[in-house]
Amino acid sequence: MTDHESLVRRSLAGTDAFDERVRAQADRLTDALADGAFDNEAATLGLELEVYALAGDGADRTLAPIPDDVYEGPADKELGLHNAELNAAPSEFDDEGVAAQAAEIESDLAATRERAREHGLEIVLDAMPAVAPAEGTHAYLDDVTVHGPGRQDTGSDHPVVVPGGDPDDPVLVARNMRKDPRYGALDNVAVRRAGGEIDFSVPGAETGYRTILFESLATSIQPHVQVPDTDSFPRYHNLATRTLGPLVALAANSPFLPGDCYGDVDDPERLVDETHHELRIAAFEQSMNQRCRKVRVPDDLDDPAEALEHVVADDSFAPFLREWIEDEDDLEEEGQKGGDPTSAAWEFDYKRGTFWRWVRGVAGGTAVDGACDQRSLRIEYRPLPTQPTVRDIVGLQVLTAGLLEGLVAVDHPLAELSWDDAERSFYGAVEDGLDAELAWVTADGERTDDSDEVFAEVFEYARRGLAEQGVDEATRDRYLDPIEARWGAGVTPSAWKKERAREHLADGADLEEALARMQGEYVELSRGREHFAEWI
């Protein structure tokens, strides 16, 4: 078995063979696409859900690692030791399929929580913890070991080093990152590009880390929508980009870092006012966008084959070759994050995994009886934060999928909104939530930034799209009504968090204590209520 540090160093050294294989594999996929191999019978839905773990009770909770035996259930490992991922297998996009998605997430979450509680841990449906690990946030996230020939220095003296791929170069291992060569290689590449330390800056907090692990504070949900007619894929993709602003505004749920990240704050009330509604976006972009924009809003597509070409053209980060992983036991034991080990396009699949766009087109997937085989094209909708309850999670999943179907079904002119305006709308929602100036084109072809007009159409066309897919009215209302109630009340999870923090500050708490109290309340409500709209 090849050891972790050797695989990381080999990836850092680079190889021309990786890009050559990606190019050749993309050409084969493009030919298959042109031959109709990726066309399918019906649309499908899927979902990825990321969570984190807390130890303790009430305002004394701390971010905590998840023991390995918890992952013997349905949960998968993720970047940080405190993270886990649940996946709903693809199902046909219809009424039964929506029910199947909800049932699987509910069941898998319950099973994972039961395993975690055996260790005194709570699995939390949230987008970013506002409380620190027991040793402190910076100490936990920046705990790295420097490996080199004949040496192994602990991170206690905090050396800032630049990793490299030569035999005499150091390699960094973040102790609280999952021991996975892909994660390790990505981490070292980003740190090398940053010159040894990655800056992280959000309102109220300026710091640096010798690892990308601060990205693990952010957890998300990712709805997947498989598009059966590949000729229409560019329209779905480009419309998805134009819905980013409104959907992120409705979903916002990560306005605070752990409280100890802020240090001494002269005006905590001002910080609460000025913090962005979605700090997850900054965490991911600032961790990986080192001397390039790996994480960003995607370029538009004119042709379905461009979904493949954009992956080829993207910067290659931490390349791996299939033969570097000696056998499938290595793959399983090391948790290697690559493509299917039996895939004929392994390197392409691997590179696509580092094609970080807030909307991503993906070729290939899981077969669904009566809908699609393993050759399919899907949209991965990636900017949405994890929500407080399963019903909220499925609500945003069907809102996203239904909206795309509804807009396409009526040939909605939203596609005429410029890419620049769509990008501004997205980052406006990231900063200001429901108060953002959102860009939209109405069904009449009129440009508007009136939020009432925007959200009226968002829910109208989401319901239209769900109806087109055979989702009955009761199911539509069950999942969309609680999300629509956020717009009616003007309150999202991030807005609620800000207001609770203000109230605790007004009661005399300092910022760290105010955030800890808010976090404790959030956990209890998330666990005890059916959906977020019941809180407001």
Buried (B, 14 or more C-beta within 10 A) or exposed (E): EEEBBBBBBBBBEBBEEBBEBBEEBBEEBBEBBEEEBBBBEBBBBBBBBBBBBBBBEEBEBBBBBBBEEBBEBBBBBBBBBBBBBBBBEBBBBBBEBBBBBBBBBBBBBBBBBEBBEEBEBBBBBBBBBBBBBEEBBBBBBBBBBBBBEEEEBEBEEEBEBBBBBEEEBBBBBBBBBBBBBBBBBBBBBBBBBBEBBBEBEBBBBEBBBBBBBBBBBBBBBBBBBBBBBBEEBBBBBBBBBBBBBBBBBBBBBBBBBBBBBBEEBEEBBEBBEEBBBBBBBBBBBBBBBBEEBBBBBBBBBEBBBBBBEBBBEBBBBBBBBBEBBEEEEBBEEBBBBBBEBEBEBBBBBBBBBBBBBBBBBBBBBBEBEEBBBEBBBBBBBBBBBBBBBBBBBBBBBBBBBBBBBBBBBEEBBBBEBEBEBBBBBBBBBBBBBBBBEBBBBBBEEEEBBEBEBBBBBBBEBBBBBBBBBBBEEEBBEBBBBBBBBBBEBEBBBBBBBBBBBBEBBEEEBBBBBBBBBBBBBBBEBBBEBEBBBBBB
